[in-house]
Amino acid sequence: MAKKEAINSKLVEVEYENDGKKAVLSFVSDETGSLYEVNFNKQRYNQDDKSWFDDEEQAQRVEDWSKEYFDTDFDHLSDKIDIVLPVYVYEKFNSLWESEQIAKFTLDDVDDFFKTKITNIVDNGHAILIRFEHNDEVHESKMTYGKYVESLSKWFPNPQKHEKVMNKFEDKFGIPFAKADTLIGKEITVEIKKAFDKFAYAEIKKLKK
């Protein structure tokens, strides 16, 4: 997959919304003549009632981004007008850092078999994500050990399930998760399956010894 190219752009405007909890950063590129908006939002979205809510972890992330990219705090981003930064432009959003876009399989892909290679393995705190490329897109197979609590709009790890997933990972790949980095570049066989008659997902077959 071709590496995403960033567009050098100048910060021309900062607008604060939602009682000052969201900053909309407007960048303009002389190269493309286009305007790109980047959102720094201290709130998170609740899918249940379609509303935004305060979140301490997200607010801290935004403060960290403000310091890292602008060397200031969130409330003083407008002091950085005219700073030039690389902006990554995606289909539905823009970002100041490269974001790996994970493609999803559809029900039309069910029963497909193919071989590919592992490109990355990530533990995000509630699942192990084994990533690979197929048809020039990044996909992933998930080994989930957490549960999303709708009322709190947050993932929580399940210690017992975590242990089971770690054992399953070692059984499938032949090594403990602590050595997962050694699997990068390893050839795997993937089958696309169907869950609940609605969702397609990727299952990685057990590696042969």
C-alpha positions as CSV (number, residue, x, y, z in Angstrom):
1,M,0.0,0.0,0.0
2,A,1.3,3.4,-0.9
3,K,2.3,5.6,2.0
4,K,0.0,8.5,2.6
5,E,1.6,11.8,1.7
6,A,1.1,14.8,3.9
7,I,0.4,18.3,2.5
8,N,2.4,21.2,4.0
9,S,-0.3,23.7,5.1
10,K,-0.5,27.0,7.0
11,L,-2.7,27.5,10.0
12,V,-5.0,30.5,9.1
13,E,-7.8,30.2,11.7
14,V,-8.8,28.6,15.0
15,E,-12.5,28.5,16.0
16,Y,-13.6,27.2,19.4
17,E,-17.0,25.5,19.6
18,N,-19.1,23.6,22.2
19,D,-18.3,26.0,25.0
20,G,-14.6,26.0,24.2
21,K,-14.2,22.2,24.2
22,K,-13.6,21.8,20.5
23,A,-11.1,23.6,18.4
24,V,-11.5,23.7,14.6
25,L,-8.1,24.3,13.1
26,S,-8.2,25.7,9.5
27,F,-5.1,25.1,7.3
28,V,-4.5,26.3,3.8
29,S,-2.1,24.8,1.3
30,D,-0.4,27.0,-1.3
31,E,0.4,23.8,-3.2
32,T,-3.2,22.6,-3.6
33,G,-5.1,25.8,-3.0
34,S,-7.4,24.0,-0.6
35,L,-8.5,24.5,3.0
36,Y,-8.2,21.6,5.4
37,E,-10.0,21.5,8.8
38,V,-8.5,19.5,11.7
39,N,-10.6,19.0,14.8
40,F,-9.1,18.9,18.4
41,N,-12.1,17.8,20.5
42,K,-11.9,17.3,24.2
43,Q,-15.3,15.4,24.2
44,R,-16.3,11.9,23.0
45,Y,-19.3,10.8,21.1
46,N,-22.1,8.6,22.6
47,Q,-23.6,6.4,19.9
48,D,-26.7,5.7,22.0
49,D,-28.2,9.1,22.4
50,K,-26.1,10.8,19.6
51,S,-24.5,13.3,21.9
52,W,-21.1,14.5,23.0
53,F,-19.9,14.1,26.5
54,D,-16.9,15.2,28.6
55,D,-14.0,12.7,28.9
56,E,-10.9,13.3,31.0
57,E,-8.7,11.0,29.0
58,Q,-9.7,12.6,25.7
59,A,-9.2,16.0,27.1
60,Q,-5.7,15.1,28.2
61,R,-4.9,13.7,24.7
62,V,-5.9,17.0,23.2
63,E,-3.7,18.9,25.6
64,D,-0.8,16.6,24.7
65,W,-1.4,17.1,21.0
66,S,-1.5,20.9,21.5
67,K,1.9,20.7,23.3
68,E,3.4,18.3,20.7
69,Y,2.4,20.0,17.5
70,F,2.0,23.7,18.6
71,D,4.1,24.0,21.7
72,T,1.2,25.6,23.6
73,D,-1.9,24.6,25.4
74,F,-5.4,24.0,24.0
75,D,-6.7,27.4,25.0
76,H,-3.9,29.3,23.2
77,L,-3.9,27.5,19.8
78,S,-5.0,30.7,18.1
79,D,-1.6,32.2,19.1
80,K,0.0,29.9,16.5
81,I,-1.6,31.3,13.4
82,D,0.8,31.1,10.4
83,I,2.5,28.0,11.7
84,V,3.1,25.5,8.8
85,L,2.5,21.8,9.5
86,P,2.0,18.7,7.4
87,V,-1.7,17.7,7.2
88,Y,-2.8,14.2,6.3
89,V,-5.9,14.3,4.2
90,Y,-8.3,11.4,4.3
91,E,-11.7,10.7,2.8
92,K,-13.8,11.9,5.8
93,F,-11.3,13.8,8.0
94,N,-7.9,15.5,8.2
95,S,-5.2,14.8,10.7
96,L,-1.7,16.1,11.8
97,W,-0.5,12.5,12.0
98,E,-0.7,9.5,9.7
99,S,-3.7,7.4,10.6
100,E,-3.8,3.8,9.4
101,Q,-7.2,3.2,7.8
102,I,-8.6,-0.2,8.3
103,A,-10.7,-1.6,5.5
104,K,-13.7,-3.9,6.3
105,F,-14.8,-7.0,4.5
106,T,-18.4,-7.3,3.3
107,L,-20.8,-10.2,3.1
108,D,-19.8,-10.6,-0.5
109,D,-16.3,-11.6,0.6
110,V,-17.6,-14.5,2.8
111,D,-16.0,-17.9,2.1
112,D,-13.0,-16.2,0.4
113,F,-9.6,-17.8,1.2
114,F,-6.3,-16.0,0.5
115,K,-2.7,-15.9,1.6
116,T,-1.0,-12.7,2.8
117,K,1.6,-11.5,5.3
118,I,1.3,-10.0,8.8
119,T,2.2,-6.3,8.7
120,N,1.5,-5.3,12.3
121,I,0.2,-6.6,15.6
122,V,-1.3,-4.2,18.1
123,D,-2.8,-4.7,21.6
124,N,-5.1,-1.7,22.1
125,G,-6.1,-2.5,25.6
126,H,-9.2,-4.5,24.8
127,A,-8.2,-6.6,21.8
128,I,-5.2,-8.0,19.9
129,L,-5.4,-6.7,16.3
130,I,-3.4,-8.7,13.7
131,R,-3.1,-6.5,10.6
132,F,-2.4,-7.5,7.0
133,E,-2.8,-6.2,3.4
134,H,-5.3,-7.5,0.9
135,N,-6.0,-6.0,-2.5
136,D,-3.9,-2.9,-1.6
137,E,-5.9,-2.3,1.6
138,V,-5.1,-2.8,5.3
139,H,-7.4,-5.2,7.1
140,E,-7.3,-6.8,10.5
141,S,-8.3,-9.8,12.4
142,K,-9.4,-9.2,16.0
143,M,-9.0,-11.3,19.1
144,T,-11.2,-9.4,21.6
145,Y,-10.9,-9.7,25.3
146,G,-12.8,-6.6,26.4
147,K,-16.4,-5.4,26.5
148,Y,-17.8,-2.1,25.4
149,V,-20.2,-0.7,28.0
150,E,-22.8,1.4,26.2
151,S,-23.9,3.4,29.3
152,L,-20.3,4.5,29.9
153,S,-19.3,4.7,26.2
154,K,-16.0,3.0,27.1
155,W,-14.2,-0.3,26.6
156,F,-13.2,-2.4,29.6
157,P,-10.8,-5.3,29.6
158,N,-12.0,-8.7,31.0
159,P,-9.0,-10.3,32.9
160,Q,-10.3,-13.9,32.5
161,K,-11.0,-13.4,28.8
162,H,-7.6,-11.7,28.4
163,E,-5.9,-14.8,29.6
164,K,-7.9,-17.0,27.3
165,V,-7.1,-14.8,24.3
166,M,-3.4,-14.8,25.2
167,N,-3.5,-18.6,25.3
168,K,-5.4,-18.7,22.0
169,F,-2.8,-16.4,20.4
170,E,0.0,-18.7,21.5
171,D,-1.8,-21.8,20.2
172,K,-2.6,-20.2,16.8
173,F,0.8,-18.6,16.2
174,G,3.1,-20.9,18.1
175,I,4.7,-18.2,20.3
176,P,3.6,-16.1,23.3
177,F,2.3,-12.6,22.6
178,A,5.4,-11.1,24.2
179,K,7.2,-12.3,21.0
180,A,4.5,-11.0,18.6
181,D,7.0,-8.7,16.8
182,T,8.7,-11.8,15.3
183,L,5.6,-12.6,13.4
184,I,5.8,-9.4,11.2
185,G,6.2,-10.6,7.6
186,K,5.0,-14.1,8.4
187,E,2.8,-15.7,5.7
188,I,-0.8,-16.4,6.9
189,T,-3.9,-17.9,5.4
190,V,-7.1,-15.9,6.0
191,E,-10.7,-17.0,5.6
192,I,-13.6,-14.6,5.5
193,K,-16.5,-15.7,7.7
194,K,-19.9,-14.5,8.6
195,A,-21.2,-13.6,12.1
196,F,-24.9,-13.2,13.1
197,D,-25.8,-13.3,9.4
198,K,-24.8,-9.6,9.3
199,F,-21.1,-9.1,9.7
200,A,-18.1,-10.4,7.8
201,Y,-14.8,-10.9,9.6
202,A,-11.3,-12.3,9.0
203,E,-10.2,-15.5,10.6
204,I,-6.5,-16.3,10.5
205,K,-5.8,-20.0,10.2
206,K,-3.5,-21.7,12.7
207,L,0.1,-21.6,11.6
208,K,1.7,-24.9,10.6
209,K,4.7,-25.8,12.6
